Every structure is written in structure tokens, then in C-alpha cells.
Amino acid sequence: MRKKHGLAAIFAIPLLVALVSIAGLVVALTGDGLRDAASWFALAIPVFAVGWAMTFRRT
């Protein structure tokens, strides 16, 4: 029998990725220099998350 997960457990990681993406977009629009590097880092996280999910997904 499968364990039931609540909404918080299901949507915690997607919500975190969404918030990091939004923060990365805002930082990219508001500054140069170090902020550009921070935005690149923040916007790379969803790309790596998709790559990780495609590598380790269940069949």
C-alpha cells in the first residue's frame, strides 16, 4: 500500500524552484555585476532540476 502525502509534501520542492526562479528573474532585471552571476545561478537551478528528474525518474 502506498503512503499518502499531503499537499505540502507534494508541492514543497516545485514551490521552492518557482520562488528561486522568480528571485533570479528579479535580480537579473535590477542590477549588473555580481547580481548577474547570482541570477545565472538562480536560473540554472530549474535546468539542473529537470536534468536530475530525467536521469532518475521512475519507469
N, CA, C, O and CB atoms as a CASP TS submission, in Angstrom:
PFRMAT TS
TARGET T0000
AUTHOR 0000-0000-0000
METHOD Language model
MODEL 1
PARENT N/A
ATOM      1  N   MET     1       0.836  -1.167   0.000  1.00  0.00           N
ATOM      2  CA  MET     1       0.000   0.000   0.000  1.00  0.00           C
ATOM      3  C   MET     1       0.895   1.248   0.000  1.00  0.00           C
ATOM      4  O   MET     1       1.881   1.324   0.733  1.00  0.00           O
ATOM      5  CB  MET     1      -0.959  -0.012   1.217  1.00  0.00           C
ATOM      6  N   ARG     2       0.528   2.211  -0.830  1.00  0.00           N
ATOM      7  CA  ARG     2       1.327   3.425  -0.945  1.00  0.00           C
ATOM      8  C   ARG     2       0.968   4.411   0.158  1.00  0.00           C
ATOM      9  O   ARG     2      -0.186   4.523   0.572  1.00  0.00           O
ATOM     10  CB  ARG     2       1.130   4.070  -2.320  1.00  0.00           C
ATOM     11  N   LYS     3       1.975   5.111   0.613  1.00  0.00           N
ATOM     12  CA  LYS     3       1.775   6.128   1.640  1.00  0.00           C
ATOM     13  C   LYS     3       1.212   7.394   1.003  1.00  0.00           C
ATOM     14  O   LYS     3       1.704   7.839  -0.034  1.00  0.00           O
ATOM     15  CB  LYS     3       3.102   6.432   2.382  1.00  0.00           C
ATOM     16  N   LYS     4       0.195   7.968   1.610  1.00  0.00           N
ATOM     17  CA  LYS     4      -0.390   9.204   1.097  1.00  0.00           C
ATOM     18  C   LYS     4       0.429  10.390   1.580  1.00  0.00           C
ATOM     19  O   LYS     4       0.852  10.441   2.734  1.00  0.00           O
ATOM     20  CB  LYS     4      -1.867   9.345   1.539  1.00  0.00           C
ATOM     21  N   HIS     5       0.647  11.346   0.674  1.00  0.00           N
ATOM     22  CA  HIS     5       1.386  12.555   1.017  1.00  0.00           C
ATOM     23  C   HIS     5       0.422  13.724   1.018  1.00  0.00           C
ATOM     24  O   HIS     5      -0.505  13.775   0.209  1.00  0.00           O
ATOM     25  CB  HIS     5       2.561  12.802   0.029  1.00  0.00           C
ATOM     26  N   GLY     6       0.639  14.654   1.917  1.00  0.00           N
ATOM     27  CA  GLY     6      -0.176  15.855   1.953  1.00  0.00           C
ATOM     28  C   GLY     6       0.264  16.827   0.866  1.00  0.00           C
ATOM     29  O   GLY     6       1.293  16.627   0.219  1.00  0.00           O
ATOM     30  N   LEU     7      -0.512  17.867   0.674  1.00  0.00           N
ATOM     31  CA  LEU     7      -0.199  18.862  -0.351  1.00  0.00           C
ATOM     32  C   LEU     7       1.141  19.538  -0.099  1.00  0.00           C
ATOM     33  O   LEU     7       1.870  19.843  -1.043  1.00  0.00           O
ATOM     34  CB  LEU     7      -1.296  19.910  -0.414  1.00  0.00           C
ATOM     35  N   ALA     8       1.468  19.772   1.156  1.00  0.00           N
ATOM     36  CA  ALA     8       2.745  20.417   1.469  1.00  0.00           C
ATOM     37  C   ALA     8       3.918  19.550   1.029  1.00  0.00           C
ATOM     38  O   ALA     8       4.911  20.067   0.516  1.00  0.00           O
ATOM     39  CB  ALA     8       2.843  20.711   2.971  1.00  0.00           C
ATOM     40  N   ALA     9       3.816  18.257   1.220  1.00  0.00           N
ATOM     41  CA  ALA     9       4.901  17.359   0.817  1.00  0.00           C
ATOM     42  C   ALA     9       5.002  17.248  -0.699  1.00  0.00           C
ATOM     43  O   ALA     9       6.098  17.093  -1.237  1.00  0.00           O
ATOM     44  CB  ALA     9       4.695  15.975   1.424  1.00  0.00           C
ATOM     45  N   ILE    10       3.881  17.326  -1.382  1.00  0.00           N
ATOM     46  CA  ILE    10       3.880  17.186  -2.837  1.00  0.00           C
ATOM     47  C   ILE    10       4.427  18.439  -3.518  1.00  0.00           C
ATOM     48  O   ILE    10       5.190  18.342  -4.480  1.00  0.00           O
ATOM     49  CB  ILE    10       2.466  16.893  -3.338  1.00  0.00           C
ATOM     50  N   PHE    11       4.043  19.606  -3.026  1.00  0.00           N
ATOM     51  CA  PHE    11       4.364  20.850  -3.719  1.00  0.00           C
ATOM     52  C   PHE    11       5.513  21.641  -3.104  1.00  0.00           C
ATOM     53  O   PHE    11       5.771  22.761  -3.545  1.00  0.00           O
ATOM     54  CB  PHE    11       3.160  21.708  -3.760  1.00  0.00           C
ATOM     55  N   ALA    12       6.209  21.113  -2.113  1.00  0.00           N
ATOM     56  CA  ALA    12       7.277  21.863  -1.448  1.00  0.00           C
ATOM     57  C   ALA    12       8.436  22.165  -2.409  1.00  0.00           C
ATOM     58  O   ALA    12       8.848  23.318  -2.527  1.00  0.00           O
ATOM     59  CB  ALA    12       7.794  21.078  -0.233  1.00  0.00           C
ATOM     60  N   ILE    13       8.953  21.165  -3.082  1.00  0.00           N
ATOM     61  CA  ILE    13      10.094  21.369  -3.980  1.00  0.00           C
ATOM     62  C   ILE    13       9.707  22.194  -5.208  1.00  0.00           C
ATOM     63  O   ILE    13      10.446  23.114  -5.557  1.00  0.00           O
ATOM     64  CB  ILE    13      10.665  20.020  -4.420  1.00  0.00           C
ATOM     65  N   PRO    14       8.588  21.914  -5.882  1.00  0.00           N
ATOM     66  CA  PRO    14       8.209  22.766  -7.012  1.00  0.00           C
ATOM     67  C   PRO    14       8.002  24.227  -6.609  1.00  0.00           C
ATOM     68  O   PRO    14       8.340  25.131  -7.373  1.00  0.00           O
ATOM     69  CB  PRO    14       6.943  22.234  -7.651  1.00  0.00           C
ATOM     70  N   LEU    15       7.457  24.464  -5.431  1.00  0.00           N
ATOM     71  CA  LEU    15       7.274  25.838  -4.962  1.00  0.00           C
ATOM     72  C   LEU    15       8.619  26.504  -4.710  1.00  0.00           C
ATOM     73  O   LEU    15       8.806  27.674  -5.043  1.00  0.00           O
ATOM     74  CB  LEU    15       6.424  25.865  -3.683  1.00  0.00           C
ATOM     75  N   LEU    16       9.549  25.770  -4.129  1.00  0.00           N
ATOM     76  CA  LEU    16      10.890  26.309  -3.892  1.00  0.00           C
ATOM     77  C   LEU    16      11.588  26.649  -5.208  1.00  0.00           C
ATOM     78  O   LEU    16      12.217  27.702  -5.316  1.00  0.00           O
ATOM     79  CB  LEU    16      11.736  25.308  -3.093  1.00  0.00           C
ATOM     80  N   VAL    17      11.485  25.783  -6.199  1.00  0.00           N
ATOM     81  CA  VAL    17      12.097  26.039  -7.507  1.00  0.00           C
ATOM     82  C   VAL    17      11.454  27.259  -8.158  1.00  0.00           C
ATOM     83  O   VAL    17      12.150  28.071  -8.767  1.00  0.00           O
ATOM     84  CB  VAL    17      11.959  24.804  -8.429  1.00  0.00           C
ATOM     85  N   ALA    18      10.147  27.397  -8.038  1.00  0.00           N
ATOM     86  CA  ALA    18       9.456  28.557  -8.598  1.00  0.00           C
ATOM     87  C   ALA    18       9.897  29.850  -7.924  1.00  0.00           C
ATOM     88  O   ALA    18      10.122  30.852  -8.603  1.00  0.00           O
ATOM     89  CB  ALA    18       7.949  28.388  -8.463  1.00  0.00           C
ATOM     90  N   LEU    19      10.021  29.843  -6.613  1.00  0.00           N
ATOM     91  CA  LEU    19      10.453  31.043  -5.897  1.00  0.00           C
ATOM     92  C   LEU    19      11.889  31.428  -6.236  1.00  0.00           C
ATOM     93  O   LEU    19      12.202  32.611  -6.374  1.00  0.00           O
ATOM     94  CB  LEU    19      10.320  30.831  -4.400  1.00  0.00           C
ATOM     95  N   VAL    20      12.756  30.437  -6.371  1.00  0.00           N
ATOM     96  CA  VAL    20      14.142  30.720  -6.762  1.00  0.00           C
ATOM     97  C   VAL    20      14.192  31.281  -8.175  1.00  0.00           C
ATOM     98  O   VAL    20      14.984  32.181  -8.455  1.00  0.00           O
ATOM     99  CB  VAL    20      15.008  29.448  -6.667  1.00  0.00           C
ATOM    100  N   SER    21      13.359  30.762  -9.064  1.00  0.00           N
ATOM    101  CA  SER    21      13.308  31.266 -10.440  1.00  0.00           C
ATOM    102  C   SER    21      12.827  32.715 -10.482  1.00  0.00           C
ATOM    103  O   SER    21      13.398  33.545 -11.190  1.00  0.00           O
ATOM    104  CB  SER    21      12.389  30.384 -11.296  1.00  0.00           C
ATOM    105  N   ILE    22      11.784  33.011  -9.728  1.00  0.00           N
ATOM    106  CA  ILE    22      11.277  34.382  -9.688  1.00  0.00           C
ATOM    107  C   ILE    22      12.321  35.322  -9.103  1.00  0.00           C
ATOM    108  O   ILE    22      12.519  36.424  -9.616  1.00  0.00           O
ATOM    109  CB  ILE    22       9.978  34.455  -8.870  1.00  0.00           C
ATOM    110  N   ALA    23      12.983  34.904  -8.049  1.00  0.00           N
ATOM    111  CA  ALA    23      14.033  35.732  -7.456  1.00  0.00           C
ATOM    112  C   ALA    23      15.163  35.947  -8.455  1.00  0.00           C
ATOM    113  O   ALA    23      15.695  37.054  -8.542  1.00  0.00           O
ATOM    114  CB  ALA    23      14.574  35.083  -6.165  1.00  0.00           C
ATOM    115  N   GLY    24      15.541  34.926  -9.204  1.00  0.00           N
ATOM    116  CA  GLY    24      16.588  35.063 -10.212  1.00  0.00           C
ATOM    117  C   GLY    24      16.210  36.036 -11.309  1.00  0.00           C
ATOM    118  O   GLY    24      17.049  36.808 -11.773  1.00  0.00           O
ATOM    119  N   LEU    25      14.953  36.007 -11.731  1.00  0.00           N
ATOM    120  CA  LEU    25      14.499  36.943 -12.755  1.00  0.00           C
ATOM    121  C   LEU    25      14.501  38.378 -12.245  1.00  0.00           C
ATOM    122  O   LEU    25      14.905  39.293 -12.963  1.00  0.00           O
ATOM    123  CB  LEU    25      13.105  36.565 -13.232  1.00  0.00           C
ATOM    124  N   VAL    26      14.055  38.578 -11.015  1.00  0.00           N
ATOM    125  CA  VAL    26      14.041  39.923 -10.440  1.00  0.00           C
ATOM    126  C   VAL    26      15.457  40.449 -10.271  1.00  0.00           C
ATOM    127  O   VAL    26      15.731  41.606 -10.589  1.00  0.00           O
ATOM    128  CB  VAL    26      13.312  39.926  -9.090  1.00  0.00           C
ATOM    129  N   VAL    27      16.356  39.614  -9.777  1.00  0.00           N
ATOM    130  CA  VAL    27      17.747  40.030  -9.601  1.00  0.00           C
ATOM    131  C   VAL    27      18.383  40.356 -10.946  1.00  0.00           C
ATOM    132  O   VAL    27      19.164  41.302 -11.042  1.00  0.00           O
ATOM    133  CB  VAL    27      18.553  38.936  -8.884  1.00  0.00           C
ATOM    134  N   ALA    28      18.065  39.594 -11.981  1.00  0.00           N
ATOM    135  CA  ALA    28      18.628  39.845 -13.313  1.00  0.00           C
ATOM    136  C   ALA    28      18.153  41.186 -13.866  1.00  0.00           C
ATOM    137  O   ALA    28      18.894  41.856 -14.586  1.00  0.00           O
ATOM    138  CB  ALA    28      18.246  38.713 -14.279  1.00  0.00           C
ATOM    139  N   LEU    29      16.953  41.573 -13.544  1.00  0.00           N
ATOM    140  CA  LEU    29      16.408  42.828 -14.065  1.00  0.00           C
ATOM    141  C   LEU    29      16.835  44.055 -13.269  1.00  0.00           C
ATOM    142  O   LEU    29      16.712  45.176 -13.763  1.00  0.00           O
ATOM    143  CB  LEU    29      14.913  42.755 -14.091  1.00  0.00           C
ATOM    144  N   THR    30      17.324  43.873 -12.071  1.00  0.00           N
ATOM    145  CA  THR    30      17.583  45.019 -11.200  1.00  0.00           C
ATOM    146  C   THR    30      19.046  45.390 -11.032  1.00  0.00           C
ATOM    147  O   THR    30      19.338  46.359 -10.330  1.00  0.00           O
ATOM    148  CB  THR    30      17.015  44.752  -9.874  1.00  0.00           C
ATOM    149  N   GLY    31      19.971  44.676 -11.635  1.00  0.00           N
ATOM    150  CA  GLY    31      21.355  45.062 -11.411  1.00  0.00           C
ATOM    151  C   GLY    31      22.330  44.395 -12.348  1.00  0.00           C
ATOM    152  O   GLY    31      21.969  43.541 -13.157  1.00  0.00           O
ATOM    153  N   ASP    32      23.584  44.808 -12.217  1.00  0.00           N
ATOM    154  CA  ASP    32      24.684  44.272 -13.013  1.00  0.00           C
ATOM    155  C   ASP    32      25.769  43.732 -12.092  1.00  0.00           C
ATOM    156  O   ASP    32      25.674  43.824 -10.868  1.00  0.00           O
ATOM    157  CB  ASP    32      25.261  45.352 -13.957  1.00  0.00           C
ATOM    158  N   GLY    33      26.795  43.171 -12.707  1.00  0.00           N
ATOM    159  CA  GLY    33      27.943  42.690 -11.945  1.00  0.00           C
ATOM    160  C   GLY    33      27.640  41.419 -11.191  1.00  0.00           C
ATOM    161  O   GLY    33      27.300  40.395 -11.785  1.00  0.00           O
ATOM    162  N   LEU    34      27.764  41.488  -9.874  1.00  0.00           N
ATOM    163  CA  LEU    34      27.550  40.315  -9.024  1.00  0.00           C
ATOM    164  C   LEU    34      26.107  39.819  -9.106  1.00  0.00           C
ATOM    165  O   LEU    34      25.852  38.623  -8.964  1.00  0.00           O
ATOM    166  CB  LEU    34      27.906  40.641  -7.573  1.00  0.00           C
ATOM    167  N   ARG    35      25.180  40.720  -9.331  1.00  0.00           N
ATOM    168  CA  ARG    35      23.776  40.317  -9.461  1.00  0.00           C
ATOM    169  C   ARG    35      23.563  39.471 -10.712  1.00  0.00           C
ATOM    170  O   ARG    35      22.724  38.570 -10.713  1.00  0.00           O
ATOM    171  CB  ARG    35      22.863  41.553  -9.500  1.00  0.00           C
ATOM    172  N   ASP    36      24.308  39.749 -11.769  1.00  0.00           N
ATOM    173  CA  ASP    36      24.206  38.909 -12.964  1.00  0.00           C
ATOM    174  C   ASP    36      24.621  37.473 -12.661  1.00  0.00           C
ATOM    175  O   ASP    36      23.971  36.523 -13.097  1.00  0.00           O
ATOM    176  CB  ASP    36      25.073  39.480 -14.095  1.00  0.00           C
ATOM    177  N   ALA    37      25.705  37.327 -11.912  1.00  0.00           N
ATOM    178  CA  ALA    37      26.168  35.987 -11.551  1.00  0.00           C
ATOM    179  C   ALA    37      25.145  35.275 -10.666  1.00  0.00           C
ATOM    180  O   ALA    37      24.897  34.081 -10.833  1.00  0.00           O
ATOM    181  CB  ALA    37      27.526  36.065 -10.833  1.00  0.00           C
ATOM    182  N   ALA    38      24.557  36.010  -9.729  1.00  0.00           N
ATOM    183  CA  ALA    38      23.545  35.418  -8.853  1.00  0.00           C
ATOM    184  C   ALA    38      22.310  34.999  -9.652  1.00  0.00           C
ATOM    185  O   ALA    38      21.711  33.959  -9.379  1.00  0.00           O
ATOM    186  CB  ALA    38      23.148  36.410  -7.743  1.00  0.00           C
ATOM    187  N   SER    39      21.938  35.809 -10.633  1.00  0.00           N
ATOM    188  CA  SER    39      20.763  35.460 -11.442  1.00  0.00           C
ATOM    189  C   SER    39      21.044  34.242 -12.313  1.00  0.00           C
ATOM    190  O   SER    39      20.168  33.393 -12.479  1.00  0.00           O
ATOM    191  CB  SER    39      20.341  36.650 -12.321  1.00  0.00           C
ATOM    192  N   TRP    40      22.236  34.141 -12.868  1.00  0.00           N
ATOM    193  CA  TRP    40      22.600  32.959 -13.658  1.00  0.00           C
ATOM    194  C   TRP    40      22.526  31.707 -12.784  1.00  0.00           C
ATOM    195  O   TRP    40      22.017  30.672 -13.213  1.00  0.00           O
ATOM    196  CB  TRP    40      24.025  33.116 -14.262  1.00  0.00           C
ATOM    197  N   PHE    41      23.028  31.808 -11.573  1.00  0.00           N
ATOM    198  CA  PHE    41      22.991  30.669 -10.658  1.00  0.00           C
ATOM    199  C   PHE    41      21.545  30.286 -10.334  1.00  0.00           C
ATOM    200  O   PHE    41      21.179  29.112 -10.381  1.00  0.00           O
ATOM    201  CB  PHE    41      23.762  30.994  -9.362  1.00  0.00           C
ATOM    202  N   ALA    42      20.730  31.292 -10.005  1.00  0.00           N
ATOM    203  CA  ALA    42      19.341  31.020  -9.633  1.00  0.00           C
ATOM    204  C   ALA    42      18.552  30.451 -10.806  1.00  0.00           C
ATOM    205  O   ALA    42      17.714  29.569 -10.617  1.00  0.00           O
ATOM    206  CB  ALA    42      18.669  32.293  -9.121  1.00  0.00           C
ATOM    207  N   LEU    43      18.808  30.945 -12.010  1.00  0.00           N
ATOM    208  CA  LEU    43      18.061  30.473 -13.169  1.00  0.00           C
ATOM    209  C   LEU    43      18.579  29.142 -13.709  1.00  0.00           C
ATOM    210  O   LEU    43      17.917  28.509 -14.530  1.00  0.00           O
ATOM    211  CB  LEU    43      18.106  31.510 -14.257  1.00  0.00           C
ATOM    212  N   ALA    44      19.752  28.715 -13.257  1.00  0.00           N
ATOM    213  CA  ALA    44      20.274  27.411 -13.661  1.00  0.00           C
ATOM    214  C   ALA    44      19.690  26.286 -12.813  1.00  0.00           C
ATOM    215  O   ALA    44      19.696  25.129 -13.232  1.00  0.00           O
ATOM    216  CB  ALA    44      21.795  27.398 -13.563  1.00  0.00           C
ATOM    217  N   ILE    45      19.191  26.610 -11.640  1.00  0.00           N
ATOM    218  CA  ILE    45      18.659  25.580 -10.742  1.00  0.00           C
ATOM    219  C   ILE    45      17.500  24.800 -11.370  1.00  0.00           C
ATOM    220  O   ILE    45      17.501  23.573 -11.280  1.00  0.00           O
ATOM    221  CB  ILE    45      18.199  26.217  -9.439  1.00  0.00           C
ATOM    222  N   PRO    46      16.506  25.450 -12.006  1.00  0.00           N
ATOM    223  CA  PRO    46      15.444  24.656 -12.644  1.00  0.00           C
ATOM    224  C   PRO    46      15.957  23.765 -13.777  1.00  0.00           C
ATOM    225  O   PRO    46      15.440  22.668 -13.986  1.00  0.00           O
ATOM    226  CB  PRO    46      14.370  25.578 -13.182  1.00  0.00           C
ATOM    227  N   VAL    47      16.963  24.229 -14.499  1.00  0.00           N
ATOM    228  CA  VAL    47      17.531  23.416 -15.583  1.00  0.00           C
ATOM    229  C   VAL    47      18.169  22.154 -15.001  1.00  0.00           C
ATOM    230  O   VAL    47      17.971  21.058 -15.526  1.00  0.00           O
ATOM    231  CB  VAL    47      18.582  24.232 -16.399  1.00  0.00           C
ATOM    232  N   PHE    48      18.930  22.306 -13.924  1.00  0.00           N
ATOM    233  CA  PHE    48      19.549  21.149 -13.282  1.00  0.00           C
ATOM    234  C   PHE    48      18.494  20.243 -12.650  1.00  0.00           C
ATOM    235  O   PHE    48      18.664  19.024 -12.632  1.00  0.00           O
ATOM    236  CB  PHE    48      20.558  21.604 -12.222  1.00  0.00           C
ATOM    237  N   ALA    49      17.412  20.817 -12.134  1.00  0.00           N
ATOM    238  CA  ALA    49      16.344  20.006 -11.545  1.00  0.00           C
ATOM    239  C   ALA    49      15.670  19.139 -12.604  1.00  0.00           C
ATOM    240  O   ALA    49      15.359  17.976 -12.346  1.00  0.00           O
ATOM    241  CB  ALA    49      15.304  20.904 -10.858  1.00  0.00           C
ATOM    242  N   VAL    50      15.447  19.689 -13.778  1.00  0.00           N
ATOM    243  CA  VAL    50      14.853  18.909 -14.867  1.00  0.00           C
ATOM    244  C   VAL    50      15.812  17.809 -15.315  1.00  0.00           C
ATOM    245  O   VAL    50      15.395  16.675 -15.551  1.00  0.00           O
ATOM    246  CB  VAL    50      14.492  19.825 -16.060  1.00  0.00           C
ATOM    247  N   GLY    51      17.093  18.143 -15.432  1.00  0.00           N
ATOM    248  CA  GLY    51      18.087  17.133 -15.798  1.00  0.00           C
ATOM    249  C   GLY    51      18.155  16.011 -14.783  1.00  0.00           C
ATOM    250  O   GLY    51      18.235  14.837 -15.145  1.00  0.00           O
ATOM    251  N   TRP    52      18.123  16.376 -13.505  1.00  0.00           N
ATOM    252  CA  TRP    52      18.144  15.365 -12.450  1.00  0.00           C
ATOM    253  C   TRP    52      16.895  14.491 -12.530  1.00  0.00           C
ATOM    254  O   TRP    52      16.984  13.268 -12.415  1.00  0.00           O
ATOM    255  CB  TRP    52      18.247  16.029 -11.062  1.00  0.00           C
ATOM    256  N   ALA    53      15.729  15.115 -12.728  1.00  0.00           N
ATOM    257  CA  ALA    53      14.479  14.358 -12.785  1.00  0.00           C
ATOM    258  C   ALA    53      14.457  13.417 -13.981  1.00  0.00           C
ATOM    259  O   ALA    53      13.952  12.299 -13.878  1.00  0.00           O
ATOM    260  CB  ALA    53      13.284  15.309 -12.847  1.00  0.00           C
ATOM    261  N   MET    54      14.991  13.850 -15.101  1.00  0.00           N
ATOM    262  CA  MET    54      15.009  12.983 -16.293  1.00  0.00           C
ATOM    263  C   MET    54      15.984  11.822 -16.103  1.00  0.00           C
ATOM    264  O   MET    54      15.768  10.736 -16.640  1.00  0.00           O
ATOM    265  CB  MET    54      15.394  13.798 -17.553  1.00  0.00           C
ATOM    266  N   THR    55      17.038  12.044 -15.355  1.00  0.00           N
ATOM    267  CA  THR    55      18.023  10.988 -15.122  1.00  0.00           C
ATOM    268  C   THR    55      17.509   9.937 -14.145  1.00  0.00           C
ATOM    269  O   THR    55      17.701   8.740 -14.353  1.00  0.00           O
ATOM    270  CB  THR    55      19.320  11.587 -14.599  1.00  0.00           C
ATOM    271  N   PHE    56      16.862  10.385 -13.092  1.00  0.00           N
ATOM    272  CA  PHE    56      16.471   9.480 -12.023  1.00  0.00           C
ATOM    273  C   PHE    56      14.981   9.215 -11.947  1.00  0.00           C
ATOM    274  O   PHE    56      14.489   8.781 -10.906  1.00  0.00           O
ATOM    275  CB  PHE    56      16.929  10.020 -10.732  1.00  0.00           C
ATOM    276  N   ARG    57      14.257   9.464 -13.015  1.00  0.00           N
ATOM    277  CA  ARG    57      12.811   9.243 -12.960  1.00  0.00           C
ATOM    278  C   ARG    57      12.502   7.754 -12.895  1.00  0.00           C
ATOM    279  O   ARG    57      13.293   6.917 -13.329  1.00  0.00           O
ATOM    280  CB  ARG    57      12.117   9.878 -14.178  1.00  0.00           C
ATOM    281  N   ARG    58      11.363   7.454 -12.358  1.00  0.00           N
ATOM    282  CA  ARG    58      10.924   6.069 -12.253  1.00  0.00           C
ATOM    283  C   ARG    58      10.253   5.655 -13.547  1.00  0.00           C
ATOM    284  O   ARG    58       9.621   6.472 -14.217  1.00  0.00           O
ATOM    285  CB  ARG    58       9.969   5.878 -11.058  1.00  0.00           C
ATOM    286  N   THR    59      10.389   4.407 -13.893  1.00  0.00           N
ATOM    287  CA  THR    59       9.754   3.917 -15.122  1.00  0.00           C
ATOM    288  C   THR    59       8.550   3.077 -14.787  1.00  0.00           C
ATOM    289  O   THR    59       7.879   2.573 -15.687  1.00  0.00           O
ATOM    290  CB  THR    59      10.741   3.105 -15.969  1.00  0.00           C
TER
END
